[in-house]
Amino acid sequence: MSEAAQALPDGRFQGREEFRQLVRDALAAAAREGWRELILSDGSFEDWPLGERSVIDALQAWSQAGRRMVLLARRYDTVLREHARFVQWRARWSHIVEARACPAADPLDLPSAIWTPQWVLERREPERSIGYCGSEPERRVALREALQEWLQKSTPSFPATTLGL
C-alpha cells in the first residue's frame, strides 16, 4: 500500500465538511502518488469541492499521460453551474476524463464515492454525509463492482466543449 493511502483515514466519517476535506485529501494524494485511475461518482456533485482552487491544483498535478478519470452522475447541471474551475479543467483534459450519466437513476441510489486502486470513499447517506473510507481490498472490490454496474447503465454526458451555431 502506498504511503498516501496509508495517510488517508480508514473508517467512518460524518458531516459535510469532513466529507469535503476527505475529497480534497484524496485528490491531493492521487497527485502526490501518481494514481493512474480515479472514479468520481455522485448524483449531482453538489456537495463536492470541485470548484476550489486547491482541488483544481491537485487535479492539474495529477493529470498526465496514462491517467484516467471516470465521472458518473445522474446529471451535470450543478457541476456546470457551481464548479466553473472544474468545468474548465475538464475541457482541457478531456482526453483523460470520461463523463457518464444515468439520468433515470434515483439520486440517492447512485453511489456518492471516490474509487481508486489504492483507497476508496463512499457516502452511504449522502443527505447527511455519512460514510466509510479505507484501503481494505474488500471495500475497494465491492465499490468497484457497484460502480461498474452503474457505468454499464450509463451513457456519455457532460461534453468537454459545446458546439454552437
Backbone as CSV, one residue per row, in Angstrom:
resi,resn,N_x,N_y,N_z,CA_x,CA_y,CA_z,C_x,C_y,C_z
1,MET,0.841,-1.174,0.000,0.000,0.000,0.000,0.887,1.238,0.000
2,SER,0.469,2.267,-0.730,1.265,3.478,-0.811,1.198,4.261,0.496
3,GLU,2.190,5.140,0.686,2.206,5.979,1.882,1.000,6.906,1.919
4,ALA,0.614,7.437,0.756,-0.534,8.347,0.721,-1.802,7.624,1.122
5,ALA,-1.989,6.404,0.630,-3.179,5.642,1.020,-3.142,5.358,2.515
6,GLN,-1.953,5.104,3.053,-1.836,4.886,4.489,-2.156,6.170,5.254
7,ALA,-1.786,7.323,4.709,-2.024,8.592,5.386,-3.504,8.972,5.357
8,LEU,-4.238,8.499,4.353,-5.669,8.763,4.302,-6.367,7.897,5.343
9,PRO,-7.434,8.399,5.933,-8.071,7.661,7.022,-8.791,6.401,6.566
10,ASP,-8.955,5.500,7.505,-9.781,4.304,7.344,-10.892,4.417,8.375
11,GLY,-12.108,4.174,7.954,-13.197,4.161,8.920,-14.335,5.087,8.543
12,ARG,-15.156,5.324,9.515,-16.379,6.089,9.330,-16.077,7.585,9.299
13,PHE,-16.864,8.323,8.519,-16.824,9.779,8.558,-18.251,10.296,8.611
14,GLN,-18.389,11.531,9.088,-19.719,12.099,9.225,-19.659,13.604,9.056
15,GLY,-20.571,14.133,8.295,-20.694,15.572,8.118,-20.144,16.062,6.799
16,ARG,-20.759,17.125,6.334,-20.415,17.681,5.029,-18.974,18.172,4.959
17,GLU,-18.523,18.872,5.982,-17.156,19.401,5.941,-16.109,18.293,6.008
18,GLU,-16.347,17.271,6.801,-15.406,16.154,6.847,-15.351,15.451,5.486
19,PHE,-16.524,15.269,4.871,-16.571,14.670,3.537,-15.783,15.517,2.540
20,ARG,-16.035,16.817,2.538,-15.355,17.703,1.596,-13.838,17.665,1.803
21,GLN,-13.382,17.612,3.046,-11.948,17.536,3.319,-11.368,16.213,2.842
22,LEU,-12.112,15.137,3.000,-11.645,13.837,2.505,-11.494,13.851,0.984
23,VAL,-12.411,14.516,0.286,-12.289,14.646,-1.175,-11.007,15.405,-1.515
24,ARG,-10.785,16.520,-0.844,-9.556,17.304,-1.079,-8.312,16.451,-0.836
25,ASP,-8.303,15.761,0.309,-7.145,14.946,0.681,-6.912,13.805,-0.307
26,ALA,-7.986,13.177,-0.757,-7.854,12.064,-1.708,-7.272,12.533,-3.032
27,LEU,-7.750,13.667,-3.533,-7.235,14.166,-4.810,-5.792,14.647,-4.679
28,ALA,-5.447,15.207,-3.533,-4.049,15.589,-3.295,-3.165,14.346,-3.236
29,ALA,-3.648,13.278,-2.594,-2.886,12.026,-2.534,-2.729,11.425,-3.926
30,ALA,-3.787,11.496,-4.731,-3.714,10.980,-6.108,-2.619,11.689,-6.886
31,ALA,-2.508,12.994,-6.695,-1.468,13.763,-7.388,-0.078,13.402,-6.866
32,ARG,0.080,13.365,-5.545,1.391,13.047,-4.944,1.870,11.660,-5.333
33,GLU,0.955,10.700,-5.295,1.309,9.296,-5.532,1.218,8.883,-6.997
34,GLY,0.641,9.732,-7.837,0.518,9.393,-9.253,-0.461,8.262,-9.521
35,TRP,-1.560,8.239,-8.783,-2.559,7.184,-9.017,-3.048,7.266,-10.447
36,ARG,-3.095,6.158,-11.119,-3.391,6.126,-12.545,-4.878,6.222,-12.866
37,GLU,-5.729,5.824,-11.946,-7.158,5.769,-12.255,-7.985,6.295,-11.090
38,LEU,-8.988,7.105,-11.428,-9.925,7.638,-10.449,-11.341,7.500,-10.992
39,ILE,-12.273,7.140,-10.143,-13.692,7.211,-10.482,-14.344,8.102,-9.437
40,LEU,-14.995,9.164,-9.901,-15.750,10.052,-9.033,-17.220,9.882,-9.391
41,SER,-18.045,9.580,-8.410,-19.450,9.302,-8.659,-20.325,10.027,-7.643
42,ASP,-21.409,10.627,-8.133,-22.374,11.284,-7.259,-23.604,11.635,-8.089
43,GLY,-24.726,11.782,-7.428,-25.938,12.170,-8.135,-25.788,13.496,-8.859
44,SER,-25.171,14.482,-8.186,-25.046,15.814,-8.783,-23.709,16.503,-8.509
45,PHE,-22.894,15.986,-7.595,-21.638,16.602,-7.154,-21.874,17.948,-6.462
46,GLU,-23.074,18.167,-5.976,-23.430,19.432,-5.330,-22.566,19.723,-4.099
47,ASP,-22.338,18.726,-3.260,-21.590,18.923,-2.012,-20.080,18.817,-2.179
48,TRP,-19.613,18.513,-3.366,-18.191,18.288,-3.588,-17.467,19.618,-3.768
49,PRO,-16.217,19.718,-3.357,-15.457,20.969,-3.500,-14.748,21.081,-4.851
50,LEU,-15.400,20.654,-5.921,-14.737,20.574,-7.220,-14.318,21.922,-7.792
51,GLY,-14.973,22.990,-7.393,-14.630,24.303,-7.927,-13.516,25.017,-7.176
52,GLU,-13.024,24.421,-6.111,-11.985,25.068,-5.308,-10.623,25.017,-5.998
53,ARG,-9.878,26.089,-5.820,-8.544,26.184,-6.440,-7.633,25.032,-6.007
54,SER,-7.665,24.660,-4.722,-6.788,23.580,-4.246,-7.126,22.246,-4.912
55,VAL,-8.395,22.008,-5.178,-8.807,20.774,-5.854,-8.335,20.793,-7.299
56,ILE,-8.492,21.909,-7.963,-8.047,22.015,-9.358,-6.527,21.900,-9.441
57,ASP,-5.825,22.495,-8.482,-4.359,22.358,-8.454,-3.962,20.894,-8.296
58,ALA,-4.662,20.162,-7.442,-4.370,18.736,-7.253,-4.668,17.958,-8.533
59,LEU,-5.794,18.255,-9.160,-6.143,17.562,-10.406,-5.146,17.895,-11.514
60,GLN,-4.714,19.147,-11.552,-3.723,19.548,-12.554,-2.421,18.778,-12.338
61,ALA,-1.999,18.655,-11.095,-0.775,17.909,-10.785,-0.947,16.423,-11.097
62,TRP,-2.150,15.908,-10.927,-2.430,14.500,-11.208,-2.466,14.214,-12.714
63,SER,-2.908,15.173,-13.506,-3.153,14.993,-14.946,-1.859,14.755,-15.707
64,GLN,-1.735,13.581,-16.276,-0.587,13.239,-17.124,-1.032,12.163,-18.097
65,ALA,-0.222,11.929,-19.072,-0.492,10.820,-19.984,-0.539,9.525,-19.189
66,GLY,-1.420,8.650,-19.574,-1.537,7.380,-18.887,-2.487,7.415,-17.705
67,ARG,-3.032,8.584,-17.387,-4.004,8.703,-16.296,-5.405,8.615,-16.879
68,ARG,-6.358,8.247,-16.032,-7.740,8.123,-16.483,-8.681,8.465,-15.338
69,MET,-9.674,9.300,-15.643,-10.709,9.619,-14.682,-12.059,9.329,-15.322
70,VAL,-12.932,8.708,-14.554,-14.307,8.499,-14.983,-15.198,9.254,-14.007
71,LEU,-16.086,10.063,-14.568,-17.090,10.773,-13.786,-18.427,10.091,-14.025
72,LEU,-19.187,9.903,-12.979,-20.512,9.302,-13.093,-21.479,10.128,-12.265
73,ALA,-22.549,10.599,-12.889,-23.557,11.401,-12.197,-24.929,11.106,-12.785
74,ARG,-25.919,11.535,-12.074,-27.266,11.479,-12.628,-27.366,12.547,-13.711
75,ARG,-26.946,13.757,-13.348,-26.914,14.897,-14.261,-25.744,15.783,-13.870
76,TYR,-25.318,16.658,-14.788,-24.182,17.542,-14.543,-24.581,19.018,-14.441
77,ASP,-25.871,19.304,-14.285,-26.337,20.694,-14.195,-25.614,21.461,-13.088
78,THR,-25.532,20.854,-11.904,-24.904,21.511,-10.764,-23.421,21.750,-11.020
79,VAL,-22.757,20.797,-11.634,-21.329,20.958,-11.942,-21.137,22.161,-12.861
80,LEU,-21.940,22.242,-13.907,-21.825,23.350,-14.850,-22.130,24.688,-14.191
81,ARG,-23.064,24.704,-13.277,-23.498,25.933,-12.628,-22.578,26.372,-11.486
82,GLU,-22.051,25.431,-10.711,-21.359,25.782,-9.472,-19.863,25.483,-9.428
83,HIS,-19.338,24.774,-10.422,-17.929,24.377,-10.371,-17.196,24.799,-11.651
84,ALA,-17.177,26.106,-11.905,-16.613,26.628,-13.157,-15.158,26.219,-13.371
85,ARG,-14.350,26.257,-12.330,-12.942,25.861,-12.489,-12.832,24.404,-12.934
86,PHE,-13.652,23.555,-12.342,-13.621,22.145,-12.716,-14.059,21.960,-14.169
87,VAL,-15.071,22.691,-14.598,-15.547,22.598,-15.988,-14.416,22.977,-16.936
88,GLN,-13.666,24.041,-16.614,-12.535,24.445,-17.452,-11.437,23.375,-17.444
89,TRP,-11.129,22.834,-16.272,-10.114,21.788,-16.183,-10.538,20.578,-16.994
90,ARG,-11.791,20.177,-16.869,-12.311,19.020,-17.598,-12.193,19.226,-19.118
91,ALA,-12.468,20.439,-19.590,-12.354,20.733,-21.025,-10.906,20.575,-21.490
92,ARG,-9.975,21.046,-20.683,-8.558,20.966,-21.054,-8.058,19.520,-21.066
93,TRP,-8.560,18.711,-20.155,-8.083,17.344,-20.002,-9.114,16.309,-20.481
94,SER,-9.928,16.676,-21.440,-10.999,15.791,-21.909,-10.481,14.452,-22.431
95,HIS,-9.239,14.411,-22.868,-8.685,13.166,-23.392,-8.423,12.124,-22.301
96,ILE,-8.431,12.530,-21.020,-8.247,11.552,-19.940,-9.460,11.479,-19.019
97,VAL,-10.494,12.283,-19.313,-11.694,12.324,-18.470,-12.886,11.842,-19.280
98,GLU,-13.518,10.795,-18.797,-14.731,10.278,-19.424,-15.895,10.568,-18.486
99,ALA,-16.895,11.300,-18.983,-18.062,11.634,-18.167,-19.265,10.835,-18.640
100,ARG,-19.950,10.209,-17.682,-21.105,9.365,-17.986,-22.257,9.763,-17.073
101,ALA,-23.473,9.511,-17.525,-24.652,9.879,-16.744,-25.692,8.771,-16.758
102,CYS,-26.451,8.743,-15.675,-27.614,7.855,-15.526,-28.799,8.750,-15.169
103,PRO,-29.383,9.460,-16.141,-30.411,10.448,-15.825,-31.667,9.865,-15.188
104,ALA,-31.956,8.604,-15.411,-33.162,7.995,-14.838,-32.937,7.469,-13.415
105,ALA,-31.708,7.490,-12.942,-31.397,6.944,-11.618,-31.977,7.814,-10.513
106,ASP,-32.346,7.176,-9.436,-32.708,7.909,-8.225,-31.406,8.499,-7.685
107,PRO,-31.364,9.805,-7.400,-30.104,10.423,-6.947,-29.526,9.764,-5.698
108,LEU,-30.365,9.183,-4.859,-29.859,8.552,-3.644,-29.390,7.123,-3.879
109,ASP,-29.741,6.536,-5.017,-29.272,5.187,-5.344,-27.889,5.190,-5.980
110,LEU,-27.593,6.233,-6.749,-26.294,6.333,-7.414,-25.212,6.520,-6.350
111,PRO,-24.148,5.733,-6.381,-23.109,5.873,-5.348,-22.501,7.275,-5.323
112,SER,-22.292,7.764,-4.128,-21.545,9.004,-3.918,-20.187,8.547,-3.407
113,ALA,-19.202,8.521,-4.312,-17.977,7.809,-3.974,-16.779,8.284,-4.787
114,ILE,-15.618,7.973,-4.237,-14.349,8.045,-4.958,-13.769,6.644,-4.912
115,TRP,-13.411,6.121,-6.084,-12.744,4.823,-6.141,-11.375,5.035,-6.760
116,THR,-10.370,4.452,-6.141,-9.034,4.375,-6.719,-8.528,2.963,-6.426
117,PRO,-7.523,2.501,-7.137,-6.985,1.179,-6.809,-6.374,1.117,-5.408
118,GLN,-6.067,2.285,-4.813,-5.400,2.313,-3.514,-6.327,2.584,-2.329
119,TRP,-7.417,3.353,-2.547,-8.236,3.838,-1.434,-9.611,4.207,-1.970
120,VAL,-10.625,4.068,-1.139,-11.984,4.423,-1.559,-12.682,5.244,-0.475
121,LEU,-13.659,5.993,-0.922,-14.534,6.768,-0.052,-15.952,6.559,-0.558
122,GLU,-16.880,6.278,0.337,-18.270,6.096,-0.079,-19.204,6.712,0.949
123,ARG,-20.022,7.662,0.477,-21.061,8.228,1.352,-22.274,7.308,1.266
124,ARG,-22.582,6.644,2.339,-23.735,5.749,2.363,-25.033,6.522,2.580
125,GLU,-24.928,7.674,3.234,-26.080,8.558,3.450,-25.692,9.953,2.965
126,PRO,-25.845,10.207,1.657,-25.399,11.493,1.109,-26.078,12.713,1.738
127,GLU,-27.342,12.591,2.101,-28.038,13.751,2.655,-27.450,14.198,3.994
128,ARG,-26.818,13.295,4.730,-26.160,13.654,5.991,-24.637,13.510,5.905
129,SER,-24.138,13.166,4.737,-22.699,12.976,4.501,-22.081,12.006,5.506
130,ILE,-22.707,10.842,5.622,-22.187,9.780,6.482,-21.690,8.659,5.582
131,GLY,-20.494,8.163,5.868,-19.960,7.095,5.043,-18.720,6.471,5.632
132,TYR,-18.038,5.727,4.777,-16.826,4.998,5.157,-15.758,5.240,4.113
133,CYS,-14.536,5.161,4.551,-13.413,5.245,3.636,-12.347,4.276,4.114
134,GLY,-11.503,3.875,3.193,-10.441,2.983,3.598,-9.734,2.353,2.426
135,SER,-8.719,1.581,2.764,-7.878,0.957,1.744,-8.013,-0.562,1.724
136,GLU,-8.950,-1.108,2.498,-9.101,-2.567,2.540,-9.476,-3.105,1.161
137,PRO,-8.844,-4.187,0.712,-9.141,-4.744,-0.609,-10.622,-5.079,-0.801
138,GLU,-11.267,-5.618,0.224,-12.678,-5.992,0.089,-13.536,-4.759,-0.203
139,ARG,-13.263,-3.670,0.480,-14.015,-2.423,0.287,-13.790,-1.888,-1.126
140,ARG,-12.550,-1.932,-1.595,-12.248,-1.435,-2.942,-12.927,-2.275,-4.014
141,VAL,-12.905,-3.599,-3.855,-13.528,-4.502,-4.840,-15.044,-4.312,-4.857
142,ALA,-15.667,-4.257,-3.689,-17.129,-4.115,-3.612,-17.592,-2.808,-4.256
143,LEU,-16.887,-1.721,-3.976,-17.275,-0.439,-4.564,-17.045,-0.445,-6.069
144,ARG,-15.944,-1.012,-6.511,-15.670,-1.071,-7.954,-16.766,-1.843,-8.677
145,GLU,-17.214,-2.951,-8.105,-18.278,-3.743,-8.719,-19.585,-2.957,-8.789
146,ALA,-19.922,-2.249,-7.719,-21.142,-1.436,-7.713,-21.061,-0.327,-8.767
147,LEU,-19.910,0.320,-8.855,-19.738,1.379,-9.848,-19.796,0.822,-11.268
148,GLN,-19.214,-0.342,-11.490,-19.256,-0.957,-12.823,-20.689,-1.226,-13.266
149,GLU,-21.537,-1.668,-12.340,-22.944,-1.894,-12.683,-23.604,-0.599,-13.144
150,TRP,-23.351,0.488,-12.442,-23.914,1.776,-12.831,-23.312,2.268,-14.146
151,LEU,-22.022,2.086,-14.333,-21.386,2.529,-15.582,-21.951,1.785,-16.792
152,GLN,-22.304,0.523,-16.609,-22.909,-0.245,-17.709,-24.278,0.304,-18.102
153,LYS,-24.974,0.925,-17.157,-26.299,1.508,-17.423,-26.202,2.947,-17.927
154,SER,-25.016,3.518,-17.904,-24.846,4.950,-18.180,-24.620,5.221,-19.665
155,THR,-24.712,6.503,-20.004,-24.436,6.968,-21.364,-23.456,8.135,-21.290
156,PRO,-22.726,8.416,-22.374,-21.818,9.566,-22.373,-22.587,10.861,-22.079
157,SER,-21.935,11.754,-21.348,-22.581,13.001,-20.962,-21.521,14.056,-20.670
158,PHE,-21.953,15.282,-20.332,-21.068,16.377,-19.933,-19.946,16.562,-20.958
159,PRO,-20.315,16.970,-22.173,-19.282,17.150,-23.202,-18.251,18.198,-22.781
160,ALA,-17.031,17.996,-23.219,-15.939,18.906,-22.858,-16.099,20.262,-23.505
161,THR,-16.733,20.295,-24.673,-16.988,21.552,-25.367,-18.428,21.552,-25.838
162,THR,-18.954,22.750,-26.008,-20.316,22.901,-26.516,-20.237,23.526,-27.890
163,LEU,-20.774,22.825,-28.866,-20.774,23.356,-30.231,-22.007,24.216,-30.426
164,GLY,-21.836,25.357,-31.000,-22.966,26.248,-31.259,-23.057,26.579,-32.722
165,LEU,-24.154,27.145,-33.095,-24.343,27.544,-34.496,-23.935,28.981,-34.696
